[in-house]
Amino acid sequence: MKKLITLLLPSLFAVSSGALLVGCTDKPTENAAATVASSIPTLVSTSKAPILAADEAVRSKVAGRVWEVFFASGDHVQKDQVLLKLAVPLPNPARQHLQALYQQRQQQYNSLSASHLQHPSSASKARLDSVQLRLQEVKQRLQQLTPQLGFVYVAAPKEGFITDKTVVAGDYLVIGSAVATLASAPATVPNVLFSSAD
């Protein structure tokens, strides 16, 4: 309230001074009142505006593909409100076994290939071809496995306003990827705006 009085006091002084000046002129002009009125600022708004704290990045704690996004820039969010749904692959023993087998066959192929380059022979070529064939078989079996997915959620770490959205559905996130920028609004003050009539 003190701020409002401090802001309005000079305006009231200007109005009273202008009225005295207009009354003291020998020949009042038609534009005197308009001149005084145009020099007085007009109150436009007394709404409360948030004082935003420093922005904070909201980060994903897991790797996965963005399945759904539940927020937009400018949204007010509560602490622990869900912002994203991520699809993550679930552990699959069959896939893990095939991946280990693939790596083993790949190492075997690399070793035989280096040996064949140093000492080329028909026997080493036959072994190399055999390992390459088995490597391709394991690769095909891996590609045929349907991945099993689970879902995890990214939530707002605190109450605030989303100032920037950095993801869309389909994006792949690694651990620590920023998904949004969040600013908190801890306090509000009266926002008094003045404009001058031209």
C-alpha positions in Angstrom: 0.0 0.0 0.0 2.9 2.4 0.8 4.3 1.8 -2.7 0.9 2.6 -4.3 0.7 5.8 -2.3 4.3 6.7 -3.2 3.5 6.1 -6.9 0.2 8.0 -6.9 1.3 11.0 -4.7 3.3 12.8 -7.5 0.3 12.3 -9.9 -2.0 14.0 -7.4 0.5 16.8 -7.0 0.7 17.2 -10.8 -3.1 17.4 -11.0 -3.5 20.0 -8.3 -0.6 22.0 -9.7 -2.0 21.9 -13.2 -5.4 23.0 -11.9 -3.8 26.0 -10.1 -1.8 26.9 -13.2 -4.9 26.7 -15.4 -6.9 28.9 -12.9 -4.1 31.5 -12.8 -3.7 32.2 -16.5 -5.2 35.5 -17.7 -6.5 33.9 -20.9 -7.5 30.2 -20.4 -7.0 28.3 -23.6 -9.1 25.4 -24.8 -6.1 23.1 -24.8 -4.9 23.9 -21.2 -7.1 21.1 -19.7 -6.0 18.7 -22.4 -2.3 19.5 -21.9 -2.6 18.9 -18.1 -4.6 15.7 -18.6 -2.1 14.4 -21.1 0.8 14.9 -18.7 -0.9 12.8 -15.9 -0.2 9.1 -16.1 -3.2 6.8 -16.1 -3.4 3.7 -13.9 -3.7 0.7 -16.2 -3.5 -2.4 -14.0 -3.0 -3.4 -10.3 -2.8 -7.2 -10.8 -0.2 -9.2 -9.1 2.7 -10.5 -11.2 4.9 -13.4 -10.1 8.6 -12.8 -9.3 10.2 -15.7 -11.0 13.2 -17.4 -9.4 16.1 -18.8 -11.4 15.2 -21.3 -14.0 15.9 -25.0 -13.3 16.3 -27.8 -15.9 14.1 -30.8 -15.3 16.1 -33.9 -16.2 15.3 -37.5 -17.0 16.8 -40.0 -14.5 16.5 -42.9 -16.9 17.1 -43.5 -20.6 14.1 -44.2 -22.9 11.9 -43.0 -25.7 9.4 -40.2 -25.1 6.0 -41.9 -25.4 3.7 -39.1 -24.2 4.2 -35.4 -23.2 1.7 -34.0 -20.6 2.8 -30.3 -20.5 3.4 -27.2 -22.7 5.4 -24.1 -22.3 3.8 -21.6 -19.9 2.0 -24.4 -17.9 1.8 -24.1 -14.1 2.8 -27.4 -12.6 2.7 -28.8 -9.1 5.5 -30.7 -7.3 5.5 -34.4 -8.5 3.1 -33.7 -11.3 3.8 -36.1 -14.2 5.4 -34.4 -17.2 6.4 -37.3 -19.4 5.9 -40.9 -20.1 9.0 -42.8 -21.2 9.1 -46.2 -22.9 12.1 -48.2 -21.6 13.2 -51.7 -22.7 12.6 -54.4 -20.0 15.3 -56.9 -19.2 14.8 -59.9 -21.5 16.9 -63.0 -20.7 16.6 -64.4 -24.3 17.8 -61.1 -25.7 20.7 -60.8 -23.2 21.8 -64.3 -24.1 21.7 -63.6 -27.8 23.6 -60.3 -27.4 26.3 -62.0 -25.4 26.5 -64.7 -28.1 26.7 -62.1 -30.8 29.6 -60.3 -29.1 31.4 -63.6 -28.7 30.9 -64.5 -32.4 32.0 -61.0 -33.4 35.2 -61.3 -31.4 35.8 -64.7 -32.9 35.3 -63.3 -36.5 37.6 -60.4 -35.9 40.4 -62.7 -34.6 40.0 -65.1 -37.5 39.9 -62.3 -40.0 43.2 -60.8 -38.7 44.8 -64.3 -38.7 43.6 -64.9 -42.3 45.1 -61.6 -43.5 48.5 -62.6 -42.0 48.4 -66.2 -43.2 45.9 -66.7 -46.0 44.8 -70.3 -46.6 41.8 -72.1 -47.8 41.3 -73.6 -44.3 41.4 -70.2 -42.5 39.0 -68.9 -45.2 36.5 -71.8 -44.5 36.6 -71.1 -40.8 36.1 -67.4 -41.3 33.1 -68.0 -43.6 31.6 -70.4 -41.0 31.9 -67.9 -38.2 30.5 -65.2 -40.4 27.5 -67.3 -41.2 26.8 -68.1 -37.5 27.3 -64.3 -36.7 24.6 -63.5 -39.3 22.2 -66.1 -37.8 22.5 -64.6 -34.3 22.0 -61.1 -35.7 18.8 -62.3 -37.5 17.5 -63.9 -34.3 18.1 -60.7 -32.4 16.2 -58.6 -35.0 13.2 -61.0 -34.8 12.9 -60.6 -31.0 10.1 -58.2 -30.1 11.4 -55.8 -27.4 9.4 -55.8 -24.2 8.7 -52.3 -23.0 7.9 -50.8 -19.7 6.9 -47.3 -18.8 8.5 -44.8 -16.4 7.4 -41.3 -15.6 9.3 -38.0 -15.3 7.7 -35.6 -12.7 8.2 -32.0 -11.8 10.7 -31.6 -8.9 8.9 -28.6 -7.5 5.9 -26.3 -8.1 6.5 -23.7 -10.8 6.0 -22.5 -14.4 7.3 -24.3 -17.5 9.4 -21.7 -19.3 10.8 -24.0 -22.0 9.8 -27.4 -23.5 12.7 -29.3 -25.0 11.2 -32.7 -25.9 8.5 -34.1 -28.2 7.0 -37.6 -28.4 9.4 -39.9 -30.2 12.6 -38.3 -28.9 15.2 -40.7 -27.3 16.5 -39.5 -23.9 19.7 -40.5 -22.2 20.2 -40.3 -18.5 20.4 -36.6 -17.6 18.6 -35.3 -20.7 16.8 -32.0 -20.1 13.1 -32.2 -20.8 11.9 -28.8 -19.7 12.9 -25.6 -17.9 11.0 -24.8 -14.7 10.9 -21.5 -12.9 9.3 -21.2 -9.4 7.1 -18.3 -8.3 7.8 -17.9 -4.6 6.3 -14.4 -4.2 4.1 -11.8 -5.8 4.1 -8.0 -5.7 1.6 -5.5 -7.1 2.3 -4.8 -10.7 1.2 -1.2 -11.3 1.5 0.0 -14.9 1.1 3.6 -16.0 0.6 4.9 -19.4 0.5 8.5 -20.6 -2.3 9.7 -22.8 -0.9 11.2 -26.0 
